[in-house]
C-alpha cells in the first residue's frame, strides 16, 4: 500500500460488538460473502441499501490493495414467508398465486435484481451463487451434522440449537440486550430450533423438491448460505455481510450450522457486518403495498439511480436512514454539483497526485474509509477535491478517480445531461422542449417578454424547469 492508503482498516464486527482491525485469513486476500435476494418479487430500495453497503465494503478492500473474492447468493428455494421458520416457501407461494413456473418467476426477478445492481453501479461479484445449484451439496452438508445436531419431525429435519456453544450470541438472544426473540413452533424441542430440511407434506407436490435421507422435499433457507460460503470461500473466510434483520435469526442459524460442521466454536466468518434499515414513513417500502419503492420507480419519477446511491453514502451504513423524496432530490442536486465541479478535468490524462493539497485530502479520505467505512466524511473530502481550483488537471483527475473507485459515483464518466432523466409521467418530449426553448429565445431577442414568460410557464406546467444562462438549458422539475 502507498502512504495514501496507510490507515489501518477498522470495521465493526457485529459478533463482538466492537471495532476491529481487518486481518485477512489469507495474506493479501479478502473473501466476502453477502446474503443476496430471495427472488420472489422485485427488490425494494431498502433491500438495495444492503448491496450498496456490501459494494462499498468491497471497493474499499480493493482500494486498500486486497485481492477481493466477493460472493452474493440468489435464494430461489427454501426461504419461508416468516423468518422465524414458519409459513410457505416464498417462491412456491408466488408461483401458486401467479399460476407460473417457479423457475420462470425466479429467472424474472433475478434479472430485475441484476438490472438494479447495474443501475446503482454495484460491481459484479466474483460469483453469483444460485441456491438450487447447490442442493446436492446441501444434502451432503446436512448428513455431516444430522446425527449429532439434528432430529426428525414429521415435517422434516431440525437443528437442535442446544448442541452448539453459545447459540444466538450474534443477536444476543436470552440477554437483556437481545434485539429479538424467536416464536415457538409446535413439535420442536426448543423454540429456536430451525429447519435443515423440510419434507413435502403428504399429498402435495412442490415445483422445487429433491430426494434426501429425510424424505422428498427442499432445504431450509439457512442451510444454503453455510454451504455456498464454504464451497466458494472456504472456512474460515473474512467477512459475512447482510441487513440488520439477518442478525437476529438467519445469521445465528448459519453460525450454528458452521459450528456443527466444523466441530468447533468458529462462526465460519471472522467478521459479521450488518447495515441498518432504510425507513420510509409513507409505508410504501413493503412489497404488499402495490407501488412499492423500487429503483425503477425512482427512475420513473425522474431521479437518476446514482442519486439514491449517493443518498445511501451520506449516512453511515450502521445508522438508520430515512427515505424521503425531498432527501432524494437533495442528493440529486448534490450529485449534479459534483459532476459540474469535476467537468473541467473529465478529459484530462490522470497523473500521479503529488501536490501536497491533494495528498493531504487523499490521506484524510483513506482515514475516513478506514474508520468503519465513514462515507459521510469521505463524500465531503470528495467534494472538496472536486471543487479545488488552480491545480494540475491530471493530478486532480487522478485523485478524483481514486476516491470514486471507492464511492462508485462515476464522476469522471457521467455528464450533467446524463442526470436529466425523463419522468415516466412526462407529457412532453425533448424535441418539443427544444423547439419551445428556441421560440422563447426568439421572443426574448425580439423583446417580446410577455410571450417569453408564457412559453416558460407552459414548460413549467409540463414539468420542465428553464435555466436561463445555464449551458444545460433546461431540466425536469421534479414533484411527487
Buried (B, 14 or more C-beta within 10 A) or exposed (E): EEEBBEBEBBBBBBBEEEEBEBEBBBEEBBBBBBBBBBBBBBBBBBBBBBBBBBBBBBBBBBBBEBEBBBBBBBBBBBBBBEBBBEEEBBBBBBBEEEEEEBBEBBEBBBEBBBEBBEBBBBBEBBBBBBBBEBBEBBBEBBEEBBEEBBBBBEBBBBBBBEBBEBBBBBBBBEEEEEEBBBEEBEEBEBEBBBBBBBBBEEEEEBBBBBEBEBBEBBBBBBBBBBBBBBBBBEBBBBBBBBBBBBBBBBBBBBBBBBBBBBEBEBBBBBBBBBBBBBEBEEEBBEBEEEEBBBBBBBBBBBBBBBBBBBBBBBBBBBEEBEBBBEBBBBBBEBBBBBBBBBBEBBEBEBEEBEBEBBBEBBBBBBBBBBBBBBBEBBBBBBBBBBEBEEBBBBBBBBBBBBBBEBBBBBBBEBEBEEBBBBBEEBEBEEEEBEEBBEBBBEBBEEEBEEBBEEBBEBBEEBBBEBEEEEEEBBBBBBEE
